[in-house]
Amino acid sequence: MSLWEYHTLSRETTEMYGFINTCLKSLVTEKFGEETWEKLSSLAEVQDTFMTYEVYDDTVTLRLVKEACSMLDVSPEVVLKLFGEHFFSFCKQAGYDTMLRTLGGNLTEFIENLDALHSYLALSYQEMNAPSFRVEKIEGDGMLLHYYSDRKGLYHIVPGIIEAVAKDFFDSEVTMTILNQSEEDERTGKKEHVVFLVKQQKRSAALVVEKGQRRAKDPQQGMQGRCPGLSGPPPSGQGLLPRGVRSHWGLVRSVVLWGKENLRYTFTPSYPDKLWMEEKAFCNAFPFHIVFDQDLKVKQTGVNIQKFVPGLQTKDIRIDEYFTIVHPQVTFTIDSIKKFINSQFVLKTQTEMIPQHQRTALKLRGQMVWMPSLACMLYLCSPKLRSLQELEERGLHLADIAPHDTTRDLILLNQQRLAEMELSNQLERKKEELRILSHHLAVEKKKTETLLYAMLPQHVANQLREGRKVEAGEFEVCTILFSDVVTFTNICSACEPIRIVHMLNSMYSRFDRLSSVHDVYKVETIGDAYMVVGGVPVPTPSHAHRVANFALGMRLAAREVTNPVSGQPIQIRVGLHTGPVLAGVVGDKMPRYCLFGDTVNTASRMESHGLPDHIHLSPSTYSALRGEGFDLRARGEIKVKGKGQMMTYFLFENLRASEAAIMGRDGAESGLYVENQPDNQPDNQRENQPDNQPENQLENQPDNQHDNQRENQPENQRENQPENQPENQPENQPENQPEQPNTTETPERCATPATSKSSSEEDAKLTMLMAAPQRAVTPYEWDITPTYHRNNGEGGSGDIVLSARICHLL
């Protein structure tokens, strides 16, 4: 049966002070680290910090011990013994070092006075339920240690404590063996009684034996060692002895003095022939004492104890009719008391025997003294009181206590100590409250920082928080992605706005998760448009690969979202372009992290000239992805608004990555990107980016980066044009066919989802889509707000060149 089961099934309700649990926490943190304690307290479902003067149920401690055994894969015996060793050092660090050292001059005296120490501590820790110890001397070099406790299964703590005490205080090694473990019949109730065989050996015993052997070989040297004044006889013929040489009389004198020195360590008391003290004087000098015989009949009592327990004045009244033994909880018999004769006894008046004018029971604390010639037991005691308040509650005064009794001083001193303890307890509670508030503040600060870093890159947010100006940064190469929903205007006009919100939220939540999987930066969303960038704000050589895999994941994720009108999976159109950009913070109120440059405009054109459910690539992106395991197919030359004829491509799949890896399911994306930073970039550069090298992505960019929302565009500009409207011809149009007016830039969006997976079906579908008539107006147009800067980059001429910021047209 485990310690936990044994204790739960058989124990009575007991409690421990927080000092014990704090010691256990100290043990775990010192031996195994703070993280282990946090995990242990979480598994045990207990609080992280304990108050020293707070009382906790034993189950808290036992749960901690149980989980510690499970975590460390050790038996409860090992954990409890380790706790015993640490508890001794913990008590010393807590200020009890001097108190422990003065308990006894040897290990036996130390153990015999432990009960007295517990009784003293009980003045401060009123609810303390400490164990009892009794030493039984046996023949030989050992002793029997009797351990009594109301808590079962914790006796393995004792060897740890005793061995640590013997080693530290008495320079000895102790071995302890369990001889017997049983229910204690001598004590009231069912209490655990464990008997240890204790054998003690001095750690320097081997050195002492070696010295004794040397003395046996040379007796004269041994005598001189014990008597420094001894020396050999003076040289013959010398009248005056040189300094350091003694005469024969000097030798005798040294031996005598050495004998006197030994006599100082022996003492034999002297007793008078008769007791020179009157009976009345004795009863007045010791107002709280009781003498009773083997039959527990009271023979003599002090004057004040008669005052508060008048029934004791009755001749031959039995003491057990008026008192019960509270500590050490033995049965009220002479034989049981003799076994604990060196313990401090606490007696309490029985409730039914208390006079009516007394409000509470009286407790007495003192020493039992056996008088064999009279066959009687003397209980020399005094009231057990913790404070002046208890003195008043029991109807006592300081005058009722004998002047020589230190209980007077103890009450006054403990009154001050209790006040200090209460103050310390309040400070400890305030400290714990501050710790909890500090923890909550740190949690809220973390939430705030997470939200802030979701709006701005971390280094930008930190600079703005510190009131510093954020400089714009140039990025030589990055890959930008735009996407939108096919037939979004028709969907908006056919269903309620809340359904549109739910559809976009479902889709964008999937896209946001993919942005974390592939470590790309979400710039913004406007309506159904979604914009991300790779290589900004943290440069990475795999920016094109990341954005390409993200685009493939977008297409798969979009198929998981249902069109609220048709009930079919929605389709998206995706465009990618690779090139340089300028990134910086715009505005003072609600600042935004924006991208500037013609690369943004070209990426938008790739999306607007793309086909439904296809990923459209510019030549620069195609060059970055070529030969990297992607299925790339040429679309051919198309006319792009503002760019003229441009050779573009389609991305179908990543031949080296599974769908699970693309979607980041079950950790399958691990190892998808080998390099995390450029080869020429120092390892610590990502942690220490310059001010113009942003580090984290902003997920929610301003709606005003594009001047107008796509929802505000006229429906005839958002969707299909009339069939009779002139449009550009597809690429396979006969050469002699007259050129159509340039009123469109992008093929018409098709609402039919592409579900074919085979290469031949994809080719057929691609040919059909490429041959479809093109619409006149893009779903949303991007105007270019010109800005100018000097081209001083690699191969630059230093001339003023045009950059652009994109915005919506109505």
N, C-alpha and C positions, 0 to 999 in steps of 0.2 A: 504494500500500500504506500502511495506517495505521501510526502510531507503534507501536501495540500489536503488530500483526502483524509489523512489521519487527523489533522487538526480540525477540519471542518466537521467531521462526524463525532468527535469526542470532546471538543473544547467547550468551555463556558465562555460567555461573552466577556472579553477583556479588551483593553485599549492600551495604546502606547503613545507616548509623547512624540512630537515631531522631531525631537533630537535624534531618535533612533533612525527614522527614515532619512533624515538629513545625513547621518553617518553612512547609511547605505548608498545614498546618492554620491557622497564624497568618494566612497570606495570604487564605484563604477567609473566615475569620471577620471579619477587618478590612474586606475589600472587599465581602462579600456577606452577612455575618451568621451567627450561630451556627446558625440553623435550616438554612441552606444546607449548612453543614458536616455537621450530623447526617444530612441527607438524602444527602449525597455519600458519607459513610462507610458508610451503610447500603447504598447501591447498589453500592459497591465491595466490600462485605463485608469491611471491615477494622475494627479496633478504633477506639474514639473517641480514645484517648490513647496517645501513644508515649513510651517511655523514652529519655532523651537518649543513654545509653551502651549501649543495647540495639541489637543488629544485626538488621536486617529484610531480607528478600529484596527484590530490585528490583521484583518483580511487584507488591508492595504499593503502591509509589510510582506505578508505571505504571498500575495499575488506578485510582488516584485521579485521575491526569492524564486518563485516558480518559473516566471518568465526568464530570469537570469540563468537558471539551470538549463532551460530549453535553448536559449540563445548561445550559451557558452558550451553546451553539450557536456556538462559535468553533473555530478550527483549533488543533492542538497547538502550532504555532509561536507563536501569540499567548499561549497559556497559559504556555509555557516561558519566553518572554521576560519576561512579567510576573513569573514566579517568580524569574528571575534578578535583576530589579530589587529585589524584596522580600527576596531572600536576602542581598543586600549590607546593607540596613538592618537585617535580623534579626541578622546577625553583629555589627554595631555595638552593637545593644541587648544582645547576649549577653556583651559585655565585650571584644570583639576590636577595638574602635575604634582604640586607641593602637597596637596591633600592626600593623594594616593601614596606618596612616598612616606608619609608619616603614619600610615596605618599600622606598620609593624616592622620589627628589625629582621624578620626572616619571613619566608613564604608562609609558614604555618600561622604566624601572628597576623599576617596580611589577610589571609582568607578568613580567619576567625573574626576579624573586625570589619568585614565587608557589610555584614548586617547593620552594624552601627552606622556605617557611612550611608547606607540606604535609608536608615531611619532619619538621619540628618537631612538628606536630600528630600525626603518626603515632606519636610516643612515647607519647601518651595514648590515641589511637584506633588501636590496633594493627592492626585489621582494615580500616582505611581504604584505599580504592583510588581515590586522587584522580587526576584528569587531569593531563597535562603541557602546558606552554606554551613555545613558542619564538618569539622575535621575530627577524625578518629585515629588516634595513634596506634600503630601496630608494631610488632617486633621487627627488627631489621631497619633498613634505611628508607622505608616507604611510609605512606600514610593513606588512609581512606578518606576521600572527599565525597560527602553526601550533598547532592544537589536536589533541591526541592523547588518546584515551579508550578504555577497554575496554567502555564502554557506548555502544551505537549509538542514534542518533536523538535524543540530548539536547543536541546542539551549539547549539540555539537559546537555551539558557540563557546562553551566553557573551556575546552582544551585550547582554543585559539587565544583566549584571554589569559589563562594561567601561564601558558608557555611564553607569551610576550612579556608578562610581568616578571617571571623568573629570569628571563634573559636580560631585561633592561634594569631591573632594580637589584637583583641578587646575583647577577653574573653566574647563572647556573642554567643547565639544560634539564628539561622536565619531559618525561614520557608519561602519558596518561592512557590507561586501559579501562574500558567499561567492564565492570564485574557483574553488575546487576541493574536491571531496569524494570520497575514495577509500579503498581499503584500504591501510594503510601497509605498504610493503615494507621500510622501514628498521627497523621494530620487529619483535620476535620475535612470531610468531603473527599472527592477523588482527585488527588494531586499526583503529579509525576515525581517519582523518586529514582534518581540515577546515582549509582555508586561508582566512583572512579578510583582505581589504584594509581597513586601518584608516586613516582620515583624521581628523586632529584639528585643531580650530580653537579658539582662545581665545574665550571668551564675550565678553571685553572687547576683542576685536580691532578691532571697529568704532570704539571710543573711541580706541584707540591710533592708528589711521589718521587719525582726525580731528585729533588733537593734532599728528601729524607734518605734516599739511597746514598747520596754523597756524604751525608753526615754519619751514616753507619760505618762507612769505610774509614773515616777520620774523626773519632770521637772528640779529640781535642779541638779540632777545627769547628766541630759542631757546637761545642761549649762556648768557644770564643765568638761564634756567630750570634749566639743568644745573649752572651755577656760581653759587650764591647770593651769593658774594662779589663778583661783577662788578657794576660800576656805571659810569655815564658819567664823563667827565673833570670835575675840579672847576671851579667857576665861575672865570672870570678875575679876577685882582685879589685873590684871597683867599689869604692865607698859610696860615692854619690851616683845615683842612677841617672842616666841621661833622660831627657824629656821623652815621654811616651812609654817609658818602661816602669812597671809597677813592682813594689816589694811584695813579700809574701803576705803581709798584713793588708796590703792593697788588694791582693787577690781575694782574700777572705771577705773584705768589705764589699767588693763588687758582687760576690755571690749572695751576700745577705741583702744588698739593695735590690738585686734581681729578684730575689724571693719576695720582697715587699711589693715590688711592682706587680707580680702575679696576684698577690693577695688583694690588691685593689679591685680586681674584677670579680671577686666572690663576695657574697653577702648572705649572712644568716640573721634573720630577724629575731628580736627579743620580745617575749610576751610577758605581761604581768601575771602574778599568781591569781589575782582576781580582778574583775572588771570594776574599776574605780569610777562608777557612774550610777547615779540613781535611776530608777525606772521612770519616774516622772520627767527627769531631765532628758533622758533618752527620747521619750515620746514627744517632748516639746522641741528638742533639737532636730528631730527627724519627723516632722508632722505628717508626712506621707510615707508610711511604711506598714507592712503587714507581715506577721509571723504566723505560719500555719504548719501543722504537723503532716505526717504521712497520710492521714485520713482527710486532709484538706480542712481540718477544723481550725478556725482562727483562734490563736492564742494571745496575740498582742497587736495593737494598731496605734498609729500616730493620732495626735489630737485632731488635726484638721481633716483627716480622712474620715474620722468619726462624725465630724460636723456635716460633711457632704453625703456620707453614706451611713446614716444613723443605725441601720440594721446591723452593722458590724459590732455594735456594743453588746449584742446578745451573746451570751456565753456559748462557746463551742458551735457557733454558727459555721456552716460550710462556706468557704470562699467562692466555690463555683456556683452558689446560689445567687450571688450578687455580681459576679464578674465572669466574662468570657475572654479567652486569649485571642487577641487580634493578630498578634505577631509573636512568634513564628508559626502560628496556626497549628500548634500541636494539641493533642487532646489534653484535657486538664487533669493530669495525673503526675505524681511525683517522678515516676520513671521517665515519662516523656520530657518533663522539664529538665531532668538531669542530663539528658542527651543534648540539650541545647543550652547548657548552663552558661556558656560563654556568649550567648546571644542576648541581645537587648529584648526585653519582653514588654509588650504593649497590652494592657488590660483595659476593658471597657465595661462600664456598668450596664447591667441588663435593664431594658426599658421599663419593665414592670416593677423594678425595684427602685426607680428614681423617685425622689420625693416630688410632690406636686408643685412645690414652689420652684423647682429646677426646670429650666426650659429644655435643656439638651443633656445628653449623656456625658459623663465624665470619663476621659481617657487618662490612664496613668502609664508612664514610661519609666523603666528602671531595670535594675539588675537583680537576678536571683542568686542567693548565696545559701548553699547547703551547710547546715551545722550538724555534723554527724554525732557529736556528743549529746545533743538534745533531740536528734532525729527530727529536726524541724527545718523549714525553709524560710529564709528571710527575703522578703521582697522590698528592697530599698528603692523608692520611686519618687516621682514628682509629677504634677499635671503635665500632660502633653498639649501644648498650646502653640499655635502658629503666629498669633497676632493679638493685639490688644482687643480687637473686636471679639475674638473667641473667648478671651479672658472675661469680658463683660457678659457674653452670652451665657456662660456657665456660672455666673454669679460669683466669680472669684475676684480677688484684688491682689495686687503685688504683695501686700502685707501678709497674705495667707501663705506665701512661699517663704521658706526659711532664708535668712539673709545669706547664708553660705551657699545656697543652691544657685548654680549658674543659670537656672531656668529664667530667673529675673532678667539677667543680661541677654539671654538668648531671645526672649520675647521682644525686648526693645530693639535688639539688632535685627531680628528677622522682620520686625515691622518696617524698618527702613529698607531691608532687602526686598520685601514684597512690593514696596512702592517703586523701587528701582526696576524690579522685574516687570511691573505693570507698564512703566514708562518704556522699558526695552521692548515689551510686547507691542505696544502701540507704535513705536518706531519701526519695528519689524513689519507690522501690518501696513504701515504707510509705505515702507520700502517695497513690499510686495505689490501694493496697489500701483505705485509708480512704475514698477517693472511691467505689470500687466498693461498699464496705459502706454508705456513706451513701446511694448510689443504691438499693441493695437495701432499706435501711431506709425510704427514701421510698416505694418501691413497696409494701412491706408496710403502711406507715402509710396509704397511699392505699386499700389493700384493706380495712384495718380501718375507716377512715372511711366507705368505701362501704357496708360491712356495718352500721355504726352508723347511718348516715343512712337506711338501708333500714328500720331499726327505729324510729327517731324522727326528727322533722323536724330539719333541720340546726341551727337556732338553739336548739332544745330540747336536742339532744345536746351542743352546745358549752357551754351553761349548766350542764348536769349535770356535764360533764367538769371544769368550773372550780369545781364545788362550790357553785354558786349555786342559789337557789330559783327554780323556774319558776312564774310566775303564769299562771292560766287566762285565756283570751281569749274574748270574745264576738264572734260573727259574725252580723250582722243578717240576712243572707240567704245561703243555700247550697242546693244540691240534693243529696239523698241517694238512693242506689240500693241496693236489695236484690235478690238473685236466689237461686234454688235449683233443684235438678234434680228434674224430675217423676219420680215412682215411684222415688225414690232408695232407700227402705227395701226395696222388692221386689228391686231390683238387689243390695243388700247381702246379702240373705238367699239369693240364688240363685247367687252366685259367690264365689270366694276373695277374701280381703281385699287381696292384692297386686294383683289386677286392678282393684279399686276405687281403690287408690292410683295406679295407672298412668292410669286414666281421669281422675281428678281432677287429677293433675299435668299431663296433656295439655291439659285444659280450662283450668286456672288459668294455665298458661304462656301460652296465647293471650290470656287476659284481662289478664294482667300487661303483655304487650306493648301491648295496646290502651290500657291506662291511661297508658302513656308517650306513645303517639301523641296522645291527646286531653288529656293533662296533667290527669288527675283523680287524686285521692288514694285509694289502696287502704287502707281502714281495717283490715279483717281478713277472715279466712275461718274458718268453723266448720263442719266437715263439708262439706256441699254448698252451704252458704250463702256468698255473696260480697257484700261491702259496700264501696261506694266513695262518695266525696263530691266535689262540685265547688265551688270557692270557698273551700275550707279545705285547708291553712292559709294559702294565698295568695289573697286576695280577687280575683275577676275578674268582670266583668259578664256574661261568656259562660258562667257556670257551668252554667246549665240546658241550653244548646246542647251543651256538651261532654259532659255526662252523658247527654243524649239520644242523641248520636251514638255514645257508648260503648255504650249499651244496644243500639242497632242492630247495632253490631259484635259484641257478645256473642252476639246471636241467630245471626248468620252464623257466628261462630267455633264455637259449640256444635254446629252441624250438621256440622262437620268431625270431631267426636269420636264414636266408635262406642259404642253401648250394649253392654257385654260379654255381656249376657244375650240380647238379641234380635238383635244385629248391626245394628240400625237406628241412625240418628243420634239422639243424646240431645236431649231438649227441656228448656228452662229456662223459669222463670216470673220476670218482672222487674217490680218496682214502683218508682216514683219519687215523691218529694215535695219541695217547696221551702219553706223557712222558716228561722227563726233557730235557732242552736245555741250551746252553750258547749263549748269545747274546752280540755282541760288534761291534765296528766300525773298519773297515779294510781300511788301506791306508791313505795317507796324501793328495794326489791329487785326487779329486773326491771321497771322503770317502764314504763308504757304510755301512749300518747297516745290519749285516749278522747273521744268526743262525747257530750254530754248535752243533753236537751231533748225536748219532745213531738214535734218534727220527726222524730226518729229513730223514735219509736213509730208515727207516721203512715206513714212510708215503709215500715216493716215490714208494716203493715196493707195497703198497696197491693200489696205482693208476695204476701202470703198470700191476699188476695181476688182475685188475678189469675187469668188463664187460661193454660194451657200454650202456649208459643211466642208469647206476647203480652207487650207492654210496657204496663203499667197506670200511668196518671197520675192524680195528685190534681188538684183544681181550680187550686191555686196553680202547679203545674208546667205545667198546660195554659195558664194565662194568660201564663206566661213564654215559652212556645214558640209561641203563637198568632201567625200572620202572619209567621213566620220561615222559611217554606218547608218545614215539616214536614206530613206527611199525618196529621192528627189526626181521630179520629172519636169521637163520644160513645157511651159505653156505657149511660148512663142512671143513675138513682139506685139505689144498693144500700145495704144496711144493713151498716155497718162496726162491728165490735166496739169498744166504747168511744167511738165517734164518732157513732153513729146513722145516719140517712140521709145519703148523700153522693153527689153527682153526680161520676162518674169518666169517664175517657176512655182510649182506646187510641192508641198511637203505632205507625204502620206503616212509614213510611220518610221519608227526607229527600229532598225533590224537587230540592234544589239541589246535592246531593253524590252522586257516583258511589259504587258499591260499593267500588272501589279506594281512593277517598279515605277512606271510612268505615273500611276495614280498614288504612289506612296503608301501602299497597303501593307500592313504587318511588317514594316521595316524593310520591305523589298527594295527600297530606293537606296539603301546603304551601299556604298561603293560605286554609285552611278557616276559620280564625279570624283576623279582621283585627286586632281589638283584643286586646292581651295584658294590659291592666290598666285600671282605671277611668279615665274622663276626668278626674276630679277628684283622681286620685292622682298625686303627683309621679313623674317618670321614675325617680328613684333610690330610690323608696320600697321597691321590691321587693328592692333590694340591702340596704337598711337597715331591715328590719322591726323594730318594737318587740318586746320580749321576749314579749308575749302575742300576737304575730302570727306563727305558725309559717310556715316557708318551704318545707320539703320534706315529702314524704309518707312515712308509715310503712307499709311493705308487710306487715309481720307483726305484727298486733295480738294482744293476749293472748287465749288461749282462755277466760279467766275473765271477759271483759267480758260475755259471756252466761253465765249461771250453769251451764247444762248443755248437753251436746252433743245435736245432733239425733239422733245414732245411738242415744242412750239412751232415746228416747221410745218408748212402746208402739207396736207396729205398727198397732194399730187407730186410733191417733191420728195416725199419719203418713200413711196412705193411705186408700183408699175405705172408706166406711161400709157396713154392710148395706143392701141395697136397701129393706128395709121400715122403715128408721129414718126418722122424720119429719124433713123438711128444709124449708128456706125455698123458696118457689115462685119461679120465674123472673119477670122483670118483666112478661111478657105473660100472667100468670095472671089468670083472671076475678076481678072485684072481689068477687063474692059468695062466693067460695071461702073457707072458714074459714082463719084465719091459723095457720100451723104453729108448733110450739114453736121458740123461738130456741135451737137446739142446734148451729148451725153458722154460720160466718162467711164461708166461702169456697167458690166452686164447686169441684166435684170435679175432680181433675187427670185429664187425658186423655193416654194414652200414644201416641195416633196423631199422627205429625208432620204439620205443615201444610206442604205442598209446593206449593200453588197460588199463582200469582203474579198472576192477574187480579183485578180489583177485584170482579167479580160473585162469583167463587168465594170471595174473602175475606169478602164480606158474608154469603154463605150459611153459610160455616163459623162466622163470628162469631155469627150467629143461632142456629145449632145448639148452639154452646158455651154461649151465654148461657141457652138453654133447658134445659140439662142440670141435673139435680138437684145441689144443693149438699151437700157433706159436712158432718159434724157438728163435726169438730175440725180446726183448722188444722194444717199439717205441723209447725209448731213455734210455740208461743205466746210472746209477749213480755210478761213481767210488768213492772210499772213500779215502780221504787224511787223514792219521792217525795223530792225535795229542794225547798227553799224559798229564794226570793230576792225581793228587792224590785223591783218593776216600775217602773224609773225611765227606761225608754226613751222613744222618741218617742210621744207620746200616752198614756204610761203614767200611772197614777193614784198610783203609789207604794205600792200595796197589796202584801201578800205574796201571791205567786202560786206555783203548783206547777210544778216542772220534773220531769224523770224520767230515770232511767237504765234501759235495757231489759236484761232478763236472761231466760234460758230457764226455762220450767216443765218439770217432769218429765212 
